[in-house]
Amino acid sequence: MASSHRSPPRRPQRSSRPVRSSRMRVQSYCEESSSEDGLDDLTASDPEFSFSGSTSLSLRPRRSNRPPASYREASTDESLDGGEGDNEDDDPAAVLPVEAPTRFVYPFPESANGGGPSRAPRRPPPSRKTGSKSSTPKKSSPKKRMRIGAPLKKRRRVESEQPDFVGSGVIPPWQRLPYHILFEIFLYASDPLVDERTASRHSTVQWLVNVALLCRAFHEPALAALYYSPPLVPAAKGHGLLSLLSKPQESLSANYANKIKELNVDVETLLLYKSGPTLGYFELPSLIERTPQLRRLRLYHKDDCVIGLPAWQIQPSKWSYPGSLFSSLNERQIRLRTWDWNARFMESERLVPLILRTHREPTFKSLRELRLLHVTSDEPLPEAEEEHSNAREIALATALKDLPELRRLEFVECSIVNDFLLPRLPSTLTSLTINNCDEVATSNLRPFLASHGQHLRELSLNHNRHLNMSFTPDLARCCPKLEKFKMDISMHDWSSYHDVEPHFKDLLGPTEIPTWPRTLREIELLQLRNWDDATAEAFFTSLIDSAPDLKDLRRLIISAILKIGWRDRATFREKWISRLESVFLRRSAPPDPNLRSIPRPAARNAAAPPATAEGTISDSFTLSDATHTANEMRLDSGPSTPSKRKSARLAQRQLSSLEDPSIAANSRRSSSTRARNGIDDAPMKYVQRMCDVVMIRIDNHRPAETQFNENDFLDDELSGDEDWNGHDFDPDGGGHAW
């Protein structure tokens, strides 16, 4: 017995078995097999299981310092225990069933006498995936020791369930669309390519590249949309574009130089600093010389997106307009359509003479859109020299009149827009935008509209501290062609004073009733304040009375602030929001269910009563009205879900009243109650019902740059616990940490 242990190589042959054959059979990997075919198939199918030497597979290693071979899969238990391998004393035996496709490690059950296993272990159940732990505690390796506070396992990413798209099975022939249609689609879908606030690219840049590689028909229009206004950030990409345009375009797959129509250049990022030791400074004149089709050139500063900085806090840029820029524009005979003048890049006293000089050159003669930022007027002079204090305004007015094709003009934080400049602006303007100009007031805007408003189609007046709405009684007479009227009375002040209040007493006088041009298509009036309920009622009444003339109106957005009692404000809100929606909000008939390409399950549709004539509101409530009322948007503190649910309930109540007379009687009693509360439900004399958007908000909230409502506090995002099964892993057996 002892000699057999001292000489393990001398083992009996397969033909003759030893006396203790049961022990040798247990310690073999060929469990419960009568031949060696099972082991041969396993080693042939998986090279990892091939063994060299004798076919006798004993679990005891030949060398005491070599760990036994383990055939267990990497699992979570191994990462938790941290053990690299199991010693012989820890795991005395391991059995691998031949039939199992997965490798396991199972300990032998101890016999009653302790002299070894009494019988071969049973085959593990098929559902078991990992081996059970040994009864002896394992020694953890310091390299794989679990860190305190680390997650037990990496959380599986749970994707939000998206509803399955049920298509009609018909794929339109997109690749057969004409070039110009595909170009407009790609250009609209990808704009903008750059975030100017963060000087970073959007993901639409890579999307256009992928679309260009999708098929041959998409290649040219997608590249044209990408290079129409190429993204020049980061600076290395701008140098790469310049290198591409420097190559002969005939040798390239496309003529990239002719595709560039616009250049939006971030001065601080691209032109001011070097782009590394190898690239150096970016040469903007070199890029302009290689873009013969350039029509829009915009040089901007990232801080221009911030509105409300005081004049003493506007830091001038270290970059200035170079003379080589205008020389390259003239040499290449480029005719610009859009240009920006920014006083950050040159002081106003030097910038205005430069504007006067360059506007007389052929490059700027064809300008149609012009934007001026941070241009200031002259400093107040003594009374003896008062006649020379308006020289800067005269020079700028002369420079603007030298542009015969100028149609759109925009002033941003320009104190030069005052009583002297406004009457001298060109009379051919069709769009005027005045943004945060402190010198603009009703006293100088009213005469300007009377003399220059005959051709205006767009008028945008935002954040002007001294401008109220006293000019609106003459708006229809002074601007008969006006299509878009926008006004925002919210103020922005980033100084230490933080003055966000308007500097006028009343928004409208008691006898000032606004008039509205017939051609209006959009009305957007935000943060209307400094008025009482009587003035606000006269204002809303003017809109309803003008409904027969406003046949082209499609968007009506009004945000008003009334500082009255909450009960009176609630009554006022319910009365006028319902009136304006009844008069202007579109209530189209439901679409024909037979004219759709995406099949939907058939729904029970009630027959709609016949539609009423346009221009009157009947007492009956049609199905299309109910459908629209259930989906319409009513703004008190922004669009909210409870108001939508309320509209749906009202629509259902109206539909039920058509069938049940008792419900109709209750509805009439509710209407009489509303009448006693001062809410008039009488039908309107005329309804327009052509507006796609009617958003009315009446509250007493303090105006802020960003308005929040209840939708901003809803938990719509995934919490990250969607894969939790309700049971937490507790390694301490249910103990608490405190």
Steps between C-alpha positions, in 0.01 A plus 500: 500500500776735593714394206216579260494857628874543470503393137194651332628452142474124531130453452315196374403484135146544377469130436548413871331704771630537856319378806369848596359570157209702636734768634679529168168526322391784724816697449469483122350770279312232306215479745252211460634403161585153382747608233731783405288626212343775703833652597632470147202690357538775755868551435444494127230764512678735740881534478505635853419158630780314320746332735850367439647188652309220659126467474480452874370831631565528869396811685813500712771710327836351425680794655397637833568860396279487190134592552244255369332571170163668538229475236252742641371803312567855612198609700391759749589271788862495390519877490343523842728240658806632323672162482717420200511128558399240758755294692480128532385513858228751418348304211600133529321385187319636201274311269419605147209317340563402143150588381498854638605770251604733785789433735431483873678428825321292762640378833461141610261433786680374808432140608379402840831351610710777354706262294396639164189513290273205525359540149535710191337841516173554327474690176417867560161630390494654150381840625809551714748737337778544750677271741423508869750637743722265695430449865854616578538881481707608202803721519443823314774655294598857592494596131135402458379603842164674478513872562270634770207682344555351154192364321451128514472483126479741213146624455345387180393780273127507472370663188167672502229303334407663175166418343529290191460702184223356290569601143301456187773299334545766231846663488502821297769520232718752685795439271295614200423845640661793316824646624359831620224332705747268673729795566222697670402197709856437620565869562184538707561180698861581590487870583678619711829314485678694778398609848631855522476519879728203562698510172427133436358299215161340494445136415338604172845542347570128527143428392555686173821304440317172556218603268752596230642146518160334497441496127615673184187716472554647849871568458491837325204663684627387842849638433347822367301538824815434705718747312229764458607640838794280606571469873836661578528378861723372640782700345668189360192436285524851358861439402394170346238674289753756383739220405224324306410815307868561420512182291401506133124448500521313169692220668237454775173310486299823540556871461487598868590864439180572307281341767591753772243780521529609866781536752429540871833572667554495876769765534620404847533132414633509145669831426643630825730220613735254339382148430812327625861534388444325167178667383562854621250783449197451281505725194144616432595687178644174363169326563303781336718484190402133457123550540379678186129433574507660845187705572489526877793573729438528872770571757360450848605490862365227728402754770259670259244235591470658846248784502506763773868568561560865589723704273787511747502119527518429126862399458651594162671224310872499429422421137418789267371527144811461277540687175595177321150368564332769291777489238445127443124556470552764232765303311279193472203721402278346765154652537382456857134478596539490881754666727545587869674802652608441859647770721681232702754476219551876462403805703191684384692819426717306252234255387247752366752661257598148386133419436458817297808419292435130432131540413605689191698205367347254250518212749246663735279668243278193474444456875144402590538415867708702744552454873665750733608408853612721792539817294488798735431865442728792573564602857305807617688816413483848653220729389738708291571202272153347504460538123780243441371233742305308232785451253513125562127458437525699178791288376318174577178620334697597191670159492163323520357705216793394282352147493225513237393134549487504881174344623568355846663702777569390857636696796623312808591701809575814299465830680546677167135423414344821627282792397754616244573168324151348472350763265808470275484123445427372146133502406526174303533276807268200517628362832617690808625346824589710802636296788591648838559856383450738791453814289192368319167620636148560378578868442750420222358169372154638422625764248736242346213260432290782361771589244677163439237236581329480163728216381561324831404132507676398822534702819678354802545708816658306788634599842481875442477657844331829405261372233135429579208421267362848459589492130260210426185718453658620173652164402241411235527841335880532512586138408233376258723213371620370836501117521698423817478706815709388798559679825664374819496729805717278718820676606846357551763668711819319599643792693509524877179705497301218336234741382241290317208741524384709202550875518149602398197551717218344296505253215193659342300807585133480603382625160762327283342215305741304276425456131625201303602492131301267277810322371619372839603135505675479838444689824737424786479725806686382809512626859236771458482681834448835673129508420174435682217263424293766320784581261567130443132440426501781243813350344348152461174649377690675219628162381154344497349802324773481233444128435301559177799687355773265626434221251871428450584464869652157579687545830379687807724491807434734793651491847348753741563586864212633709561599860146473629329266745529134422125451477459789256800379303359148478168634375675727251716213378214256451295758316754633252696184429180318403389796289825534309520126438139491384562781253849425364592136565464271201247219532539291190283206410645158584708348221353243269586156644532360149776744405797380705806291431560357849238243600350537844251283686143596427345719768141570575419837350174669573328679219576871510212747468507723195745788509371850552559789268826687533475819700255379765517271801198280559396361834568143388842352546637306203732203519784696343460768767511238771807337351677830476395613847644182645836575343517877514749688712386741768769702671475622851851417619607339176353195327413251771353154509213579743361762263504246218315251715250768589447578132445131428240477775322806368499356150362170624236684698393693194481185292290328765263795514406435137351165599379551857255788558562499874869565447416783265281651769785479749726669246252785465486540877883513504490769233260705709736467796788624286286793392433595862876493562556751223613259227315558175441187290303677231596397145741728320380712210782376279757223528819481301616148596805500277778515759708186540649630826309693767698525824362737763657530843363725773658493846688716748838328479808708528659517155826310463727403216390135528145415601436162664173313532395164635617315189858595586477307828350177372716189527494394137851353492583142594591462865761231432331237721294334230702176529449469880304185586399607848775313686824658615822305543604509865840340563460537878189286515241773548690717745477878504783747468376716785 
